[in-house]
Amino acid sequence: MKVTKLFPGNTKMVIGGYLLTLFVSLLISGCTPKEAQLIQGEYVEPTKLATRVPTVTEILTNPTNTITPISIQTSESTMTLTPSPVSTSTPSQTPTTIPVATLTFAERQVLFREFMATNEDCDLPCWWGVELGESLENVNQRFSDLGMPWLVIEESNFVDSDRMGVLNAGYIDEDETRASYRLRVYTEFHELRNAVDYIYIKIDRPSSMEGQQEFIRDWEQYYLSSFLQRYGKPTQVYFRLRSIADPMDPPQFSVSLLYREKGLAITYHIIGRWLQHQDAQAEFCLDIENVQAIELSLFNPEGFDRWGYQFAPYHDELYEPLTWEAEFGMPLDTFYETYRQPENLNCLVLSPG
């Protein structure tokens, strides 16, 4: 075998040639697999190029979701990756937007007091400017426009209708932790075939002294004498002990006025007192100071057969004898002429048994 010796003088020449050959080879073959490349100002390892997704900056700077394809140069070929655009498909159901009240609690109470004082310049069965026949959407928009998004639309569970809107309003007490009603008016708007056909209002007498003063001030216009003066003689007047089977202590009585042709019914729940031992004899006084709660029903007269069972006489045969005349021997005409005068709101004695 022939051995070639390299002399010291030729060493640099050989090494230099070797390095030159290696450099040319690298230029031809391109970058090594572990070398990083710069793409749109971001260093990315070549092993991750095939799965690269656009950056947040890229997405935000393309509001129409049109993303420029990214060209990636490899040692063998050039391939183009187009990241999938952000989905713009419309959901099958649009989430319900909950309106935010723009009025403060104090401003809401001022508006509520105005509602009670003027009824928004409309007469029953219109309530706070809401007429029978309006859609719930219009009613909801009305309160939202006023900055008081109280109306909650849901399915009706109590009356045979399409939907109902529930509204709570009143005078509010605030402290550092929570807000609570000292006097609250609860209202239901029942819709039938996209039109409000029945409105139910309930007000309970508050426990606080300030709330009681507001109760009398706001609701005296809807109490017995004022109601008779404004709406005339009712179709019928009903009277009953709230619980005949299980008398309460103190006893509570109800007086109901029905105006069938006008679409009005109002019930006054009045606290009485036992004169002797329970169930024997009771007294109740017709002044507003003894009223515990008021229920007001406003309905389409043509729909009385649909809505009537929600208020006295409830379409119940048991109510036929529960009239004022049957209990006190006072004809309807006499009742009207007597109690339309507020000075005649006296006390009555009866024997519930």
Secondary structure, DSSP 8 states (H G I E B T S, - for coil): -------HHHHHHHHHHHHHHHHHHHHHH-S-TT--EEETTEEE-GGGGGG----HHHHHT-TT-----EEEE-SS-EEEE----------SS---------S-HHHHHHHHHHHHHHGGG--TT-BTTB-TT--HHHHHHHHHHTT----EEEE-SSSSSSEEEEEEEEEEEE-SS-EEEEEEEEEEEEEETTEEEEEEEEEE--SSHHHHHHHHHHHGGGSHHHHHHHH-S-SEEEEEES-SSS--SS-EEEEEEEETTTTEEEEEEEEEEESSSTTT-EEEE-SGGGEEEEEEEEE-GGGHHHHGGGSTTTT-GGGTT-BHHHHH---HHHHHHHHTSGGG--EEEE---
